[in-house]
């Protein structure tokens, strides 16, 4: 006969004015999400909860909800600015309304956010601490802007201990450390912070810009392990690191071990498909102390694009520029001076990366056919080039123009009824869909004068695609879904 145990983990919905649970709240918990588990031969009933800091809530409300949350709970934070130092308990996820809407401001505290083991944070601007984030292992840091933290000795943007960290789709900028890891610092100390089953740290689809440190202005990784924990060098893929100053020879990525690391004959981690540009203190610097003859040390470094970095451009055992797909060439950012790190058509980073993340920093799918050769391949760097010619244009006729795209042989222009589109119609409409739909195929210029106008009350839109070996993309709608191409030009 089983014994039944009940765990009431958190409360389901708490307003800013009532952060403390009461009898009614306990009943609500029970109905929120029920799970069954066998624990030590007993049947346990568990319940994960969602806590909500509603509009008008303050830092004290948020602190109270975090203190009450249990592993498996989620704390959701409405738009606003919350000042203080916040600790996220083990196994709890802290979710903000978006980096442009919800801000955690440390106000000069030692850290803005502390993540206990297995905790995560998503959807915030995190600023104002000597460190933005401190984590104790297996932490998830996603979809945040981590900016203007420091100065600290190391890891001003974030300092994460242990294995299993996931750092993805963040903008990490303007953070300052005096020694290592201006943007981020990963300290792999397995005797205290790694556990069996932990994966290698994952660092993907992030933008590191304008961070500074003596070593590793963008990212520093320290491995102080021994078997089997030395197999936890990070998987660092599809990031863009630009304009991160460091001391001479410091590198924007700094990898080092402070003890003999007995790694496998095949390197355990990988640094691949990143764009590393305009970092005056160097590109990738690797210092591994100790070791055994016949073994390799540190992660594999392959298929990265480096440009205009100070020395060392790429310093690592058994690799270099021109080896393992590592290239030195201009990535052709759209407008680096204005902070636009998208890739122009014709960039050597387009369609030359490895197939790893399935989304880019902007939430667009990978891979896409950015060079319009008929094959979809991921780009290097954090932002995927989609193969589109220009954004949707709302107009009532007159002159429609679009930017010329390198390599395009022609352009297709589609006109449609905005009224029909908003009613669920397709983007590329036929005359059966709307009498105002039109197509102009195989145009060779960059503009067209539309003199076939409907009545003034009929709103129109235009979409243009480039044509090379294949027709390019119509781009993405406001929900980040690629616009379907139906009723295409023949």
N, C-alpha and C positions, 0 to 999 in steps of 0.2 A: 504494500500500500504506500502510495507516494504522499509525502508531506508537501503542502503548498506554501510557498513563501511569496510575499508581495513586496515589490519595490516600487515606490512612488517617486520617480526621478524627475523633479521639477514641476512646474506648473505650465499649463498650455498657453495662456494668454494673459499678460499682466499689463495693465495700463500704467502710465507714468505716475498716476496718483495712488496706485495700490500695489506696490511692489511686494508686499508681504503676503504669503499664502494664508488663507483661512479655511474654514470647514467646507464652504461651497467650492473653493478652489480644489480641494482634495477630490471631491466628486468629479470635477471637470477633468482632472488628471486621469482618472480611471477610464474615461471615455475617449481619451485622445488617441493613443496608439498602444495597442496591447500586444505583447510578445510572449512566447513560451520558450523556456530553456530548461534543460536538465543540468543541475548544478549539484555535484557531489551526491548523486542518487536521488535528489529531491526535485520535484517539479516547481520551477520558479516562474512567477508571473512578473514580467518587467514592463515598464512603460517609459518611453522616451518622450520628452516634452519640448515644446517650442515656447520660449519666453519672448515677449515683444515689448521693446521700449517705444512707446507711441510718441507721436508729435507732442512736443511740450515737455517730454522727459528730459532729465538732466544727468550729469555725471554720477550723482549719488544714486539715482534710480538704476543706472547701468551697473554700478558697483554692486548693488544689492542683488540684482538678478544673476550676475556672474557668481556671487558668493553662494547662491542657492542652487545653481545648476549642477547637474550630475553627469557622469559619462554618458554619451549618446544624445544629450540635449543640444538644442540649438538656441542661441540668443540672437534675435533679430532686432536691428537698431534702425529707427526711422531717421530721415534727414535731420541734420543739426550738427553743432560743434560741441564736443564733449571733452572737457579739460581735466587732466589728471593722469595717473599711472594706473593701468588696468591689468588684472591678472585673469587669464582664461584658464579654468580648471582643466585637469586631464580629461581628454576625450570629448571636450565641448567644442562646438563650432560657433564662432562669433561672426555674424553676417551683417554687413552694413547695406545701406540703400544705394551704394555706389560711390566710387572714389570722388566724384564731383559733388556728392550730396552729403555724405556722412564723414566727419573729420574727428579723429582722435588726436588731441594736442597735449603732449606731455608737459608743456609749460616749464621746460628746463629740468624735468625730473631725470633720474638716472636712466629710466627706460619709459617709453610710452606704453608698450604692450609687452607683457610677459606671457609666454605660452608654456604651460606645463606639458608633460609628455602626452603626445597624441592629440593635442589641441590644434585648432586651426583658425585662420582669420581670412575673410574675403569681403571685398567691396568697400574699402575705406581709403581715405587719405590719412596717412600716419606721419606725424610731424612733431617737432618741438621737443624731442627727448635727446639726452646725450646718446642714447641708442633708440632707434625706432622700435625694434622688435628684438626680444630675447626668447629663444626657444630651447627646450630641454629634451628634444628627440622626437622623431616621427611627426614633425609638424607640417601642416599645410598652409602655405602663404600664397593666395591666388587673387588676381583681379584687384590689386591695390595700387595706389600711388604712395610710395615711401620716399619722402622728400624732406630736405633741410633738417636732418638730425645730426647731432654731434656738437662739439668735437668729443670723441671718445678715443681710447687707445686703439681699439680694433672693432670692426663690425658696427660702424655708425648707423647704417641703414638697417641692417639686421645681423644678429650674432646667433647662429643656430648650432647647438651642440648635438652630436650624435648622428646616427644613421637614419635613413628613412624619410628625410625631409623632402618636401615637394614645393618648389618655388616656381610658379608659372604665371604667365600673363600679367606681370607687374611692370610698372614704370618706376624705376629706382634712380632718383636724381638729386643732385645737390647735397649729398651727405658727405661728412668730412671726418676722417680718422687720422690720428697722428702716426700710427704705425702701419696696420694692415687692414685691408678690407673696407674701403670707404663705403662702397655700396652694400656688400654682403661679405660675411666671414663664416665659413663652414669649418668647425673644429671636430674632427673625427677622433674622439677619445673613447675607444671601445670598452675599456675596462669599467667605465662609469656610465656611459650613455647609450651604447648599442645593445640591442637584445637580439636573441635568436629570431630569425624571420625578417629582420629589418632589411630593406632593400638599399641599394646605393642611392644617395641623394639625387634628385631629379631637378635640373635647372633648365627651363625651356621657355621660349617665347617671351623673354623679358627684354626691356630696354633699359640699359645702364648708361646714364649720361650725366656728365658734369659732377661726378663723385671724385674725391681726392683722398689719397693716402700715400705714405712713403712706398709701400709695396701692395700690389693688388688694388689699385684705385677702384676698379669695378668689383672684382671678386677675388678673395683669397681663400685657399683651401689648405688646411693643415691636417696631415694624417700622422697620428702617433701610434699606429696599430702594429699588431703582430698577428700571425695566422690565428683564426681565419679572417680577422677583422680588416686586414689590409686589402681585402677584396672590395672595399667600399668607396673607392675613388668615385667621384660623381659622374653622372651622365649629364653633360652640359651641351644642349643642342638648340639651334635656331634662336639664338639671342643676338641682339645688336648692342655693341659696346662702343660708344663714340664720345670723344672729348673728355675723357677721364684722366686728369693729370696725376702723375706719381713722381717720385724721385727717380733720377737716372738709374736705369737697369731694373726698376721696380715692377714694370709690367702692369697692364690693366687687369690681367689674370695672373695670379701668383700662386704657384703650387709648391708646397714644400713638406718635407718630413723631417722631424727632429730626432729621429732614431733610425736604426737599421730597419728597413721595411722589406720583409721577405715576401715579395709579391709572386704571383703565378708567372710561369713562362710567357703566358699571354696576358697583356695588360688588362686590368679589371674594369676600368672606367673608360669613358670616351668623351672627347671634346670635339664636336663636329658641327658643320653647317652654320657656324656663327659668322657674323660680320663684325670685324674689329678694326675701327678706323679712327684716325685723328687723335690718338692717345700718346702724348709726348714722352711719357716715361717708358714706353715699350708696349709690345703686344702681349705675348705669352712668355712668362719667365718661370722656369721650373728648376727647383733646387731639391735634390733628393740625397740625403746623407746616409752613408752606410750601404748595405746591400751585399749580394752574393754574386760572384761571376756567373754568367750564363742566364741571369734572370733580367727581366725588364722592370722598370720602376716608373710608377705613375700611370696615368691614363693614356689611351691611344689619342693622338691628335691628328685629325684628318679632315679634309674637305672644308677648311675654313678660308674665308676671304679676308686678307689683311691689307691695309693701305694707310700710308702716311703716319705710321707709328714710329716713335723713337726706338733706339736699340734697347734691349734685344727685340727684333721683330718677332722671332719665334725661336726660343731657346728650350730645347727638350731633347732627350736622348733619341737617336735613330730617326729623327724627322727634321723637317725644315721647309722653307719655301721651295715649291716645286716638287716636294715629296708628299706622297699619300694624299694628293689632291689639294694641298694647301697652296693657295694662289696669292699673289700680291698684285692687286689691281684696284682701280677706282670703283667703289660700289655704285656710283651714280645715284646718290640720294636725291629726292625731289627738291628739297631746299634745306640743307643742313643748317644754314645760318638761322633759319626760322624755326628749327626744331622739327622739320618734317623728314622723317627717316624712312619714308616709303621709297621703293625702288622705281627708277625710271625704266621704261622699255629699253632693252639693250644692255641693261646692267649685267655684268658677269656673274652676279649672284642669282639671276633668274633661271629657274629650272635646272639648277646644278647642285641642289642639296640632297640630303638623305631623307628617306621616308620615315619620319618618327611622329611628331605631334600631328593630330588630325585637324587642328585649328591654329590660327595665327594670333598675334597679340590683339588684333581688332575683332576677333571672333569669326573671321572668315575661314571657310574650309581649306584644308590642304589635302592633296596637292591640287594646283590649278595649272592650266596651260598658259603660263605667262608669256612665252615667246611664240605662241600660236603656230607650233609646228605639228599639232595633232596629237601630242603626247603630254599628259599632265605629270609634272615632276615638281616636287617641293623646291622652293627657293631657299637660299641661305639667308640667315637673319630672321628678325622677329616678325616682319611684315611681308605677306605674300603679294606678289604682283599678279593682278587678276586677269590681265589681257583685255581690259575695257578701254574704250576711247575717251569717255567723258561721263559726267553725271547726267541724270535725267533733267530735262529742261522744261519748265512750264512757260508756255508762250501762246500768243494769239497770232500766229503767223509771223510775218516780217522775216528778218534774217536769222537763220539758225547757224551757229558756228560750233566748231569742236577743235581740240588740239590735234595737230598732226602727230602720228605715232611712228617712231623709227621702224622701218621694215614693212609697214603696211602698204599693200598694193592698191587698195581701194577701201571704201567705206560704205556701209549700208545705213540708211536713215529711216527710222520708223516713226510715223505719227499716229497718235491714237486719241480717243475721247477719254478725258479724265473722268467724266461722269460714268462712262461704261466701266472703266478700270475700277473705280471705287465701289461699283456694284458687283465686283467679283470677276470682271472680264480679264482676258489675257493682256500682257504688256504689248505683244506684237499682234495687233488686231487686224482682221480681214474686213472687207466691205460687208460681209455677212454679220459681223459683230457690230459695226458702226459705220454709217455712211460717211463719217469724217476720217476714217482710217485710210492711211496712204503709206506707200513704200517707195523709196528712191534707192535703187540698187547700183552698186559699183560706181559710186561717186569718186572722183579723183582729187578733189580740192578739200578745203577745210571749212566751207560754208555753202549754204543754199538759201536762195530767196524763195519763200513759200508764198505764192500768189494765188493759191487755190483755197481761199479761206471760207470757213463756215460762218453762220450767223454770229454776231458778237457775244451772244449769251452762251456759246458752246466752248467750254475750256478745253484746251489741247495740251498734249505733252509730246516731247520728242526724245527718242533714244537713238544713239549711234553706236555701231560696232565696227572695229577694224577688220579687214580681211587680209590674210596672208595665205598659208596653206589651208587654213580653216578660218571660220568666222569667230571673232572674239566674243567676249562676255558682254551681256547687257548690264553687268554690275549687280549691286545688292540693294535690297529694299531696306526699310528702316528696322526690320527685325533681323537683319544680317543674313537673310536668305538670298541666294542667288536668283535673280529674275529668270524665269523659264523662257526659253526662246522657242516660241511656236509661231506658225505662219511666217516662217523666215523667207527672206529673199531666195529665189531659185538659184 
